[in-house]
Amino acid sequence: MTKILMVCLGNICRSPLAEGILKSKLPKTKFLVDSAGTGGWHAGELPDKRSIAIAKKYSIDLTDQRARQFKKSDFETFDYIYVMDASNYSNVINLASNEAQKSKVKLILNEVFPNKNIEVPDPYYGGDSSFENVFQMLDQACNEIAKKINP
Ligand code: 4NP
């Protein structure tokens, strides 16, 4: 079983979308996809209504997800840890115990634009078009990830 973790700040907007999108592209029998936030304020909550709505538009259901905070043991559980922005990257890297753990952490859009360090913008204070934009970015990234890990 290959395990992939998607990480953002709140685990209610971006990483739940990334989780739902990647799950839709991989067989459940071989891949486990989860998501977490570097912050714990929204722990236990459903994804943001706007993330649920944009996913539903593309036939992806996020309503079985609940937010949780990233924890150090996630470095052992997961094979790949994809973060949305530079701030998530430094927050996660700071919890790593060694270089092997650090090497699991990647900016998700580097799968589409290698080495460019482009961020998935936080749509929390944006309008519906921000969520559409984030969906499209994550869909592209998840296509690349799926190709790479399930060729
Ligand atoms: P996310 O968006 O990191 O994509 O889930 C956010 C959601 C909530 C907050 C920040 C970002 N917040 O500060 O509550």
Backbone and ligand atoms as CSV (ligand in chain L), in Angstrom:
chain,resi,resn,atom,element,x,y,z
A,1,MET,N,N,0.847,-1.206,0.000
A,1,MET,CA,C,0.000,0.000,0.000
A,1,MET,C,C,0.880,1.253,0.000
A,2,THR,N,N,0.719,2.076,-1.017
A,2,THR,CA,C,1.442,3.356,-1.064
A,2,THR,C,C,0.574,4.415,-0.412
A,3,LYS,N,N,1.172,5.230,0.471
A,3,LYS,CA,C,0.398,6.199,1.255
A,3,LYS,C,C,0.832,7.635,0.962
A,4,ILE,N,N,-0.146,8.471,0.666
A,4,ILE,CA,C,0.108,9.860,0.264
A,4,ILE,C,C,-0.662,10.795,1.194
A,5,LEU,N,N,0.023,11.811,1.718
A,5,LEU,CA,C,-0.641,12.781,2.600
A,5,LEU,C,C,-0.589,14.168,1.959
A,6,MET,N,N,-1.736,14.835,1.907
A,6,MET,CA,C,-1.852,16.201,1.417
A,6,MET,C,C,-1.928,17.142,2.625
A,7,VAL,N,N,-1.133,18.220,2.604
A,7,VAL,CA,C,-1.074,19.100,3.781
A,7,VAL,C,C,-1.264,20.563,3.396
A,8,CYS,N,N,-2.152,21.259,4.136
A,8,CYS,CA,C,-2.263,22.722,4.016
A,8,CYS,C,C,-2.289,23.314,5.420
A,9,LEU,N,N,-2.803,24.507,5.574
A,9,LEU,CA,C,-2.796,25.156,6.897
A,9,LEU,C,C,-3.967,24.661,7.758
A,10,GLY,N,N,-5.173,24.823,7.256
A,10,GLY,CA,C,-6.345,24.524,8.074
A,10,GLY,C,C,-6.933,23.131,7.885
A,11,ASN,N,N,-6.516,22.434,6.799
A,11,ASN,CA,C,-7.122,21.153,6.384
A,11,ASN,C,C,-8.636,21.273,6.176
A,12,ILE,N,N,-9.080,22.445,5.706
A,12,ILE,CA,C,-10.504,22.556,5.356
A,12,ILE,C,C,-10.721,23.038,3.918
A,13,CYS,N,N,-9.727,23.686,3.291
A,13,CYS,CA,C,-9.921,24.174,1.910
A,13,CYS,C,C,-9.107,23.396,0.887
A,14,ARG,N,N,-7.781,23.561,0.898
A,14,ARG,CA,C,-6.956,23.018,-0.170
A,14,ARG,C,C,-6.665,21.521,-0.047
A,15,SER,N,N,-6.144,21.084,1.111
A,15,SER,CA,C,-5.746,19.667,1.197
A,15,SER,C,C,-6.924,18.685,1.133
A,16,PRO,N,N,-8.129,19.046,1.625
A,16,PRO,CA,C,-9.251,18.118,1.405
A,16,PRO,C,C,-9.562,17.950,-0.082
A,17,LEU,N,N,-9.437,19.038,-0.845
A,17,LEU,CA,C,-9.632,18.948,-2.297
A,17,LEU,C,C,-8.569,18.048,-2.916
A,18,ALA,N,N,-7.313,18.278,-2.528
A,18,ALA,CA,C,-6.217,17.464,-3.069
A,18,ALA,C,C,-6.437,15.981,-2.744
A,19,GLU,N,N,-6.876,15.706,-1.518
A,19,GLU,CA,C,-7.165,14.319,-1.119
A,19,GLU,C,C,-8.263,13.718,-1.998
A,20,GLY,N,N,-9.360,14.446,-2.135
A,20,GLY,CA,C,-10.495,13.922,-2.910
A,20,GLY,C,C,-10.142,13.728,-4.373
A,21,ILE,N,N,-9.402,14.670,-4.932
A,21,ILE,CA,C,-9.042,14.589,-6.355
A,21,ILE,C,C,-8.097,13.410,-6.598
A,22,LEU,N,N,-7.056,13.293,-5.761
A,22,LEU,CA,C,-6.109,12.190,-5.991
A,22,LEU,C,C,-6.784,10.832,-5.790
A,23,LYS,N,N,-7.632,10.726,-4.748
A,23,LYS,CA,C,-8.357,9.460,-4.527
A,23,LYS,C,C,-9.145,9.056,-5.770
A,24,SER,N,N,-9.715,10.067,-6.457
A,24,SER,CA,C,-10.555,9.765,-7.625
A,24,SER,C,C,-9.733,9.229,-8.800
A,25,LYS,N,N,-8.413,9.349,-8.726
A,25,LYS,CA,C,-7.551,8.944,-9.844
A,25,LYS,C,C,-6.765,7.668,-9.569
A,26,LEU,N,N,-6.917,7.097,-8.366
A,26,LEU,CA,C,-6.114,5.931,-7.982
A,26,LEU,C,C,-7.006,4.804,-7.470
A,27,PRO,N,N,-6.577,3.530,-7.683
A,27,PRO,CA,C,-7.340,2.416,-7.117
A,27,PRO,C,C,-7.162,2.348,-5.595
A,28,LYS,N,N,-8.294,2.217,-4.887
A,28,LYS,CA,C,-8.289,2.182,-3.408
A,28,LYS,C,C,-7.542,0.978,-2.856
A,29,THR,N,N,-7.461,-0.088,-3.676
A,29,THR,CA,C,-6.822,-1.306,-3.189
A,29,THR,C,C,-5.322,-1.144,-3.004
A,30,LYS,N,N,-4.732,-0.188,-3.720
A,30,LYS,CA,C,-3.271,-0.059,-3.678
A,30,LYS,C,C,-2.763,1.246,-3.072
A,31,PHE,N,N,-3.676,2.238,-2.927
A,31,PHE,CA,C,-3.239,3.564,-2.475
A,31,PHE,C,C,-4.131,4.101,-1.359
A,32,LEU,N,N,-3.479,4.634,-0.333
A,32,LEU,CA,C,-4.203,5.318,0.735
A,32,LEU,C,C,-3.869,6.813,0.631
A,33,VAL,N,N,-4.893,7.651,0.532
A,33,VAL,CA,C,-4.688,9.104,0.454
A,33,VAL,C,C,-5.386,9.735,1.647
A,34,ASP,N,N,-4.669,10.637,2.342
A,34,ASP,CA,C,-5.234,11.321,3.514
A,34,ASP,C,C,-4.810,12.781,3.429
A,35,SER,N,N,-5.346,13.628,4.342
A,35,SER,CA,C,-4.910,15.022,4.389
A,35,SER,C,C,-4.866,15.501,5.828
A,36,ALA,N,N,-4.115,16.589,6.051
A,36,ALA,CA,C,-3.952,17.154,7.400
A,36,ALA,C,C,-3.599,18.623,7.269
A,37,GLY,N,N,-3.749,19.351,8.382
A,37,GLY,CA,C,-3.368,20.768,8.426
A,37,GLY,C,C,-2.221,20.973,9.393
A,38,THR,N,N,-1.364,21.935,9.102
A,38,THR,CA,C,-0.295,22.222,10.061
A,38,THR,C,C,-0.881,22.868,11.317
A,39,GLY,N,N,-2.033,23.535,11.178
A,39,GLY,CA,C,-2.740,24.102,12.330
A,39,GLY,C,C,-3.879,23.190,12.756
A,40,GLY,N,N,-4.248,23.283,14.030
A,40,GLY,CA,C,-5.284,22.379,14.546
A,40,GLY,C,C,-6.628,23.041,14.829
A,41,TRP,N,N,-6.799,24.300,14.440
A,41,TRP,CA,C,-8.016,25.048,14.841
A,41,TRP,C,C,-9.298,24.438,14.314
A,42,HIS,N,N,-9.217,23.771,13.170
A,42,HIS,CA,C,-10.440,23.255,12.543
A,42,HIS,C,C,-10.598,21.748,12.742
A,43,ALA,N,N,-9.798,21.159,13.629
A,43,ALA,CA,C,-9.829,19.705,13.822
A,43,ALA,C,C,-11.253,19.223,14.082
A,44,GLY,N,N,-11.629,18.150,13.407
A,44,GLY,CA,C,-12.956,17.556,13.574
A,44,GLY,C,C,-14.005,18.123,12.640
A,45,GLU,N,N,-13.679,19.249,11.971
A,45,GLU,CA,C,-14.675,19.886,11.098
A,45,GLU,C,C,-14.711,19.259,9.704
A,46,LEU,N,N,-15.861,19.443,9.054
A,46,LEU,CA,C,-15.991,19.114,7.635
A,46,LEU,C,C,-15.140,20.079,6.820
A,47,PRO,N,N,-14.804,19.715,5.581
A,47,PRO,CA,C,-14.183,20.719,4.695
A,47,PRO,C,C,-15.092,21.940,4.532
A,48,ASP,N,N,-14.477,23.064,4.160
A,48,ASP,CA,C,-15.206,24.301,3.872
A,48,ASP,C,C,-16.312,24.013,2.832
A,49,LYS,N,N,-17.464,24.643,3.042
A,49,LYS,CA,C,-18.610,24.440,2.122
A,49,LYS,C,C,-18.229,24.696,0.669
A,50,ARG,N,N,-17.332,25.669,0.457
A,50,ARG,CA,C,-16.945,26.017,-0.912
A,50,ARG,C,C,-16.059,24.938,-1.543
A,51,SER,N,N,-15.244,24.273,-0.734
A,51,SER,CA,C,-14.461,23.138,-1.253
A,51,SER,C,C,-15.391,21.969,-1.549
A,52,ILE,N,N,-16.346,21.727,-0.650
A,52,ILE,CA,C,-17.316,20.647,-0.886
A,52,ILE,C,C,-18.063,20.910,-2.190
A,53,ALA,N,N,-18.459,22.182,-2.417
A,53,ALA,CA,C,-19.259,22.524,-3.599
A,53,ALA,C,C,-18.465,22.377,-4.890
A,54,ILE,N,N,-17.220,22.850,-4.901
A,54,ILE,CA,C,-16.450,22.775,-6.152
A,54,ILE,C,C,-16.117,21.308,-6.474
A,55,ALA,N,N,-15.850,20.519,-5.440
A,55,ALA,CA,C,-15.579,19.089,-5.675
A,55,ALA,C,C,-16.828,18.406,-6.228
A,56,LYS,N,N,-17.982,18.743,-5.652
A,56,LYS,CA,C,-19.237,18.125,-6.089
A,56,LYS,C,C,-19.514,18.423,-7.564
A,57,LYS,N,N,-19.154,19.671,-7.982
A,57,LYS,CA,C,-19.318,20.051,-9.388
A,57,LYS,C,C,-18.592,19.067,-10.308
A,58,TYR,N,N,-17.481,18.510,-9.812
A,58,TYR,CA,C,-16.704,17.546,-10.609
A,58,TYR,C,C,-16.907,16.107,-10.105
A,59,SER,N,N,-18.055,15.877,-9.451
A,59,SER,CA,C,-18.457,14.528,-9.016
A,59,SER,C,C,-17.529,13.893,-7.987
A,60,ILE,N,N,-16.928,14.739,-7.126
A,60,ILE,CA,C,-16.076,14.214,-6.054
A,60,ILE,C,C,-16.716,14.590,-4.721
A,61,ASP,N,N,-16.862,13.603,-3.841
A,61,ASP,CA,C,-17.522,13.814,-2.549
A,61,ASP,C,C,-16.477,13.996,-1.447
A,62,LEU,N,N,-16.536,15.120,-0.751
A,62,LEU,CA,C,-15.578,15.363,0.340
A,62,LEU,C,C,-16.224,15.204,1.720
A,63,THR,N,N,-17.510,14.821,1.757
A,63,THR,CA,C,-18.229,14.925,3.035
A,63,THR,C,C,-17.898,13.812,4.035
A,64,ASP,N,N,-17.070,12.842,3.608
A,64,ASP,CA,C,-16.619,11.859,4.603
A,64,ASP,C,C,-15.309,12.301,5.261
A,65,GLN,N,N,-14.812,13.470,4.900
A,65,GLN,CA,C,-13.552,13.948,5.473
A,65,GLN,C,C,-13.790,14.792,6.736
A,66,ARG,N,N,-12.846,14.695,7.679
A,66,ARG,CA,C,-12.842,15.562,8.863
A,66,ARG,C,C,-11.420,16.086,9.050
A,67,ALA,N,N,-11.307,17.360,9.418
A,67,ALA,CA,C,-9.974,17.964,9.545
A,67,ALA,C,C,-9.196,17.369,10.716
A,68,ARG,N,N,-7.898,17.274,10.526
A,68,ARG,CA,C,-7.005,16.877,11.620
A,68,ARG,C,C,-5.686,17.609,11.471
A,69,GLN,N,N,-4.927,17.651,12.558
A,69,GLN,CA,C,-3.627,18.330,12.526
A,69,GLN,C,C,-2.529,17.345,12.135
A,70,PHE,N,N,-1.572,17.832,11.345
A,70,PHE,CA,C,-0.388,17.043,10.998
A,70,PHE,C,C,0.352,16.673,12.276
A,71,LYS,N,N,0.847,15.436,12.325
A,71,LYS,CA,C,1.610,14.999,13.504
A,71,LYS,C,C,2.909,14.317,13.074
A,72,LYS,N,N,3.882,14.303,13.994
A,72,LYS,CA,C,5.211,13.786,13.655
A,72,LYS,C,C,5.171,12.349,13.124
A,73,SER,N,N,4.250,11.540,13.649
A,73,SER,CA,C,4.188,10.135,13.206
A,73,SER,C,C,3.746,10.016,11.746
A,74,ASP,N,N,3.176,11.102,11.185
A,74,ASP,CA,C,2.817,11.063,9.761
A,74,ASP,C,C,4.046,10.845,8.880
A,75,PHE,N,N,5.208,11.259,9.345
A,75,PHE,CA,C,6.442,11.034,8.567
A,75,PHE,C,C,6.728,9.548,8.416
A,76,GLU,N,N,6.336,8.752,9.421
A,76,GLU,CA,C,6.556,7.307,9.335
A,76,GLU,C,C,5.454,6.625,8.534
A,77,THR,N,N,4.232,7.116,8.712
A,77,THR,CA,C,3.080,6.470,8.055
A,77,THR,C,C,3.108,6.644,6.537
A,78,PHE,N,N,3.470,7.872,6.079
A,78,PHE,CA,C,3.258,8.206,4.663
A,78,PHE,C,C,4.547,8.125,3.848
A,79,ASP,N,N,4.379,7.753,2.576
A,79,ASP,CA,C,5.507,7.667,1.640
A,79,ASP,C,C,5.767,9.003,0.964
A,80,TYR,N,N,4.677,9.741,0.688
A,80,TYR,CA,C,4.769,11.042,0.014
A,80,TYR,C,C,3.961,12.057,0.818
A,81,ILE,N,N,4.535,13.234,1.059
A,81,ILE,CA,C,3.824,14.303,1.770
A,81,ILE,C,C,3.850,15.541,0.872
A,82,TYR,N,N,2.679,15.906,0.348
A,82,TYR,CA,C,2.587,17.060,-0.549
A,82,TYR,C,C,2.003,18.251,0.185
A,83,VAL,N,N,2.743,19.382,0.154
A,83,VAL,CA,C,2.282,20.611,0.804
A,83,VAL,C,C,1.880,21.630,-0.260
A,84,MET,N,N,1.056,22.604,0.156
A,84,MET,CA,C,0.463,23.542,-0.792
A,84,MET,C,C,1.309,24.798,-0.989
A,85,ASP,N,N,1.982,25.251,0.086
A,85,ASP,CA,C,2.731,26.510,-0.031
A,85,ASP,C,C,4.003,26.481,0.808
A,86,ALA,N,N,4.778,27.558,0.688
A,86,ALA,CA,C,6.091,27.617,1.334
A,86,ALA,C,C,5.972,27.598,2.858
A,87,SER,N,N,4.909,28.186,3.362
A,87,SER,CA,C,4.714,28.207,4.803
A,87,SER,C,C,4.386,26.798,5.325
A,88,ASN,N,N,3.538,26.063,4.601
A,88,ASN,CA,C,3.284,24.658,4.981
A,88,ASN,C,C,4.601,23.880,4.945
A,89,TYR,N,N,5.400,24.152,3.900
A,89,TYR,CA,C,6.661,23.426,3.724
A,89,TYR,C,C,7.564,23.613,4.937
A,90,SER,N,N,7.750,24.858,5.362
A,90,SER,CA,C,8.649,25.060,6.502
A,90,SER,C,C,8.048,24.520,7.792
A,91,ASN,N,N,6.737,24.639,7.959
A,91,ASN,CA,C,6.110,24.093,9.178
A,91,ASN,C,C,6.282,22.573,9.268
A,92,VAL,N,N,6.133,21.876,8.142
A,92,VAL,CA,C,6.256,20.421,8.155
A,92,VAL,C,C,7.729,20.008,8.303
A,93,ILE,N,N,8.601,20.654,7.521
A,93,ILE,CA,C,10.032,20.326,7.589
A,93,ILE,C,C,10.585,20.505,9.011
A,94,ASN,N,N,10.079,21.510,9.704
A,94,ASN,CA,C,10.555,21.761,11.074
A,94,ASN,C,C,10.199,20.647,12.051
A,95,LEU,N,N,9.242,19.788,11.678
A,95,LEU,CA,C,8.864,18.675,12.557
A,95,LEU,C,C,9.595,17.381,12.195
A,96,ALA,N,N,10.357,17.403,11.095
A,96,ALA,CA,C,11.050,16.189,10.656
A,96,ALA,C,C,12.229,15.882,11.576
A,97,SER,N,N,12.486,14.576,11.760
A,97,SER,CA,C,13.576,14.153,12.652
A,97,SER,C,C,14.872,13.877,11.912
A,98,ASN,N,N,14.796,13.656,10.602
A,98,ASN,CA,C,16.004,13.322,9.843
A,98,ASN,C,C,15.823,13.658,8.366
A,99,GLU,N,N,16.889,13.459,7.608
A,99,GLU,CA,C,16.867,13.827,6.182
A,99,GLU,C,C,15.905,12.953,5.385
A,100,ALA,N,N,15.778,11.694,5.764
A,100,ALA,CA,C,14.865,10.797,5.043
A,100,ALA,C,C,13.430,11.313,5.166
A,101,GLN,N,N,13.075,11.793,6.345
A,101,GLN,CA,C,11.724,12.350,6.533
A,101,GLN,C,C,11.565,13.638,5.731
A,102,LYS,N,N,12.570,14.493,5.780
A,102,LYS,CA,C,12.493,15.753,5.018
A,102,LYS,C,C,12.305,15.494,3.529
A,103,SER,N,N,12.963,14.433,3.042
A,103,SER,CA,C,12.930,14.173,1.596
A,103,SER,C,C,11.553,13.718,1.119
A,104,LYS,N,N,10.668,13.350,2.036
A,104,LYS,CA,C,9.300,12.962,1.647
A,104,LYS,C,C,8.426,14.169,1.334
A,105,VAL,N,N,8.862,15.357,1.734
A,105,VAL,CA,C,8.012,16.548,1.659
A,105,VAL,C,C,8.267,17.315,0.362
A,106,LYS,N,N,7.198,17.501,-0.425
A,106,LYS,CA,C,7.315,18.213,-1.710
A,106,LYS,C,C,6.203,19.248,-1.843
A,107,LEU,N,N,6.540,20.369,-2.502
A,107,LEU,CA,C,5.501,21.329,-2.905
A,107,LEU,C,C,4.708,20.694,-4.045
A,108,ILE,N,N,3.398,20.634,-3.906
A,108,ILE,CA,C,2.609,19.837,-4.847
A,108,ILE,C,C,2.713,20.348,-6.286
A,109,LEU,N,N,2.803,21.666,-6.492
A,109,LEU,CA,C,2.836,22.170,-7.873
A,109,LEU,C,C,4.189,21.960,-8.547
A,110,ASN,N,N,5.205,21.538,-7.770
A,110,ASN,CA,C,6.469,21.178,-8.420
A,110,ASN,C,C,6.316,19.908,-9.268
A,111,GLU,N,N,5.219,19.155,-9.053
A,111,GLU,CA,C,4.938,18.003,-9.920
A,111,GLU,C,C,4.559,18.451,-11.330
A,112,VAL,N,N,3.986,19.660,-11.428
A,112,VAL,CA,C,3.561,20.195,-12.734
A,112,VAL,C,C,4.640,21.124,-13.305
A,113,PHE,N,N,5.215,21.940,-12.427
A,113,PHE,CA,C,6.225,22.933,-12.821
A,113,PHE,C,C,7.482,22.671,-11.986
A,114,PRO,N,N,8.311,21.681,-12.438
A,114,PRO,CA,C,9.440,21.255,-11.599
A,114,PRO,C,C,10.366,22.410,-11.195
A,115,ASN,N,N,10.694,22.431,-9.921
A,115,ASN,CA,C,11.657,23.380,-9.344
A,115,ASN,C,C,11.213,24.843,-9.355
A,116,LYS,N,N,9.972,25.107,-9.728
A,116,LYS,CA,C,9.519,26.508,-9.801
A,116,LYS,C,C,9.005,27.020,-8.452
A,117,ASN,N,N,8.724,26.099,-7.543
A,117,ASN,CA,C,8.216,26.462,-6.219
A,117,ASN,C,C,6.990,27.374,-6.269
A,118,ILE,N,N,6.079,27.040,-7.177
A,118,ILE,CA,C,4.818,27.784,-7.271
A,118,ILE,C,C,3.865,27.262,-6.179
A,119,GLU,N,N,3.141,28.187,-5.540
A,119,GLU,CA,C,2.266,27.817,-4.426
A,119,GLU,C,C,0.808,27.680,-4.869
A,120,VAL,N,N,0.060,26.833,-4.159
A,120,VAL,CA,C,-1.398,26.819,-4.298
A,120,VAL,C,C,-1.918,27.893,-3.344
A,121,PRO,N,N,-2.510,28.972,-3.881
A,121,PRO,CA,C,-2.910,30.079,-3.015
A,121,PRO,C,C,-4.040,29.679,-2.068
A,122,ASP,N,N,-4.004,30.228,-0.859
A,122,ASP,CA,C,-5.053,29.958,0.119
A,122,ASP,C,C,-6.346,30.641,-0.345
A,123,PRO,N,N,-7.408,29.872,-0.626
A,123,PRO,CA,C,-8.643,30.473,-1.157
A,123,PRO,C,C,-9.593,30.915,-0.049
A,124,TYR,N,N,-9.183,30.759,1.219
A,124,TYR,CA,C,-10.102,30.940,2.357
A,124,TYR,C,C,-10.802,32.288,2.334
A,125,TYR,N,N,-10.055,33.347,2.014
A,125,TYR,CA,C,-10.646,34.693,1.977
A,125,TYR,C,C,-11.028,35.123,0.565
A,126,GLY,N,N,-10.954,34.176,-0.373
A,126,GLY,CA,C,-11.297,34.492,-1.756
A,126,GLY,C,C,-12.751,34.164,-2.073
A,127,GLY,N,N,-13.139,34.383,-3.320
A,127,GLY,CA,C,-14.500,34.064,-3.754
A,127,GLY,C,C,-14.549,32.700,-4.410
A,128,ASP,N,N,-15.681,32.397,-5.046
A,128,ASP,CA,C,-15.856,31.089,-5.666
A,128,ASP,C,C,-14.820,30.828,-6.758
A,129,SER,N,N,-14.372,31.911,-7.453
A,129,SER,CA,C,-13.397,31.703,-8.527
A,129,SER,C,C,-12.062,31.226,-7.957
A,130,SER,N,N,-11.746,31.598,-6.699
A,130,SER,CA,C,-10.507,31.112,-6.076
A,130,SER,C,C,-10.571,29.598,-5.896
A,131,PHE,N,N,-11.746,29.099,-5.549
A,131,PHE,CA,C,-11.888,27.655,-5.348
A,131,PHE,C,C,-11.820,26.908,-6.674
A,132,GLU,N,N,-12.399,27.494,-7.728
A,132,GLU,CA,C,-12.288,26.880,-9.061
A,132,GLU,C,C,-10.817,26.828,-9.487
A,133,ASN,N,N,-10.108,27.938,-9.270
A,133,ASN,CA,C,-8.697,28.027,-9.621
A,133,ASN,C,C,-7.870,26.978,-8.874
A,134,VAL,N,N,-8.120,26.862,-7.575
A,134,VAL,CA,C,-7.406,25.871,-6.765
A,134,VAL,C,C,-7.736,24.461,-7.250
A,135,PHE,N,N,-9.010,24.205,-7.551
A,135,PHE,CA,C,-9.392,22.876,-8.049
A,135,PHE,C,C,-8.593,22.523,-9.298
A,136,GLN,N,N,-8.518,23.469,-10.239
A,136,GLN,CA,C,-7.834,23.182,-11.506
A,136,GLN,C,C,-6.342,22.928,-11.298
A,137,MET,N,N,-5.723,23.730,-10.426
A,137,MET,CA,C,-4.297,23.522,-10.128
A,137,MET,C,C,-4.064,22.137,-9.526
A,138,LEU,N,N,-4.921,21.773,-8.560
A,138,LEU,CA,C,-4.744,20.496,-7.868
A,138,LEU,C,C,-5.061,19.322,-8.792
A,139,ASP,N,N,-6.009,19.526,-9.700
A,139,ASP,CA,C,-6.346,18.461,-10.643
A,139,ASP,C,C,-5.148,18.158,-11.550
A,140,GLN,N,N,-4.508,19.219,-12.026
A,140,GLN,CA,C,-3.302,19.050,-12.860
A,140,GLN,C,C,-2.214,18.335,-12.077
A,141,ALA,N,N,-1.984,18.792,-10.840
A,141,ALA,CA,C,-0.923,18.194,-10.018
A,141,ALA,C,C,-1.223,16.722,-9.752
A,142,CYS,N,N,-2.481,16.412,-9.466
A,142,CYS,CA,C,-2.841,15.022,-9.147
A,142,CYS,C,C,-2.744,14.129,-10.378
A,143,ASN,N,N,-2.980,14.679,-11.562
A,143,ASN,CA,C,-2.740,13.896,-12.788
A,143,ASN,C,C,-1.286,13.471,-12.856
A,144,GLU,N,N,-0.382,14.390,-12.563
A,144,GLU,CA,C,1.047,14.069,-12.615
A,144,GLU,C,C,1.433,13.065,-11.535
A,145,ILE,N,N,0.899,13.260,-10.338
A,145,ILE,CA,C,1.213,12.346,-9.230
A,145,ILE,C,C,0.713,10.941,-9.560
A,146,ALA,N,N,-0.518,10.855,-10.078
A,146,ALA,CA,C,-1.097,9.538,-10.402
A,146,ALA,C,C,-0.255,8.833,-11.474
A,147,LYS,N,N,0.183,9.616,-12.480
A,147,LYS,CA,C,1.027,9.045,-13.537
A,147,LYS,C,C,2.323,8.486,-12.964
A,148,LYS,N,N,2.886,9.242,-12.002
A,148,LYS,CA,C,4.170,8.877,-11.431
A,148,LYS,C,C,4.059,7.629,-10.534
A,149,ILE,N,N,3.043,7.592,-9.680
A,149,ILE,CA,C,3.004,6.506,-8.683
A,149,ILE,C,C,2.187,5.297,-9.135
A,150,ASN,N,N,1.379,5.488,-10.208
A,150,ASN,CA,C,0.572,4.363,-10.708
A,150,ASN,C,C,0.667,4.321,-12.241
A,151,PRO,N,N,1.905,4.114,-12.754
A,151,PRO,CA,C,2.125,4.286,-14.201
A,151,PRO,C,C,1.394,3.221,-15.025
L,1,4NP,P1,P,-6.601,25.789,4.009
L,1,4NP,O1,O,-7.284,27.214,4.184
L,1,4NP,O2,O,-5.238,25.874,4.624
L,1,4NP,O3,O,-6.549,25.620,2.523
L,1,4NP,O4,O,-7.499,24.782,4.702
L,1,4NP,C1,C,-7.402,27.830,5.447
L,1,4NP,C2,C,-8.506,27.594,6.199
L,1,4NP,C3,C,-8.641,28.208,7.446
L,1,4NP,C4,C,-7.659,29.047,7.898
L,1,4NP,C5,C,-6.550,29.286,7.135
L,1,4NP,C6,C,-6.421,28.658,5.898
L,1,4NP,N1,N,-7.812,29.693,9.138
L,1,4NP,O5,O,-6.944,30.498,9.495
L,1,4NP,O6,O,-8.774,29.420,9.864
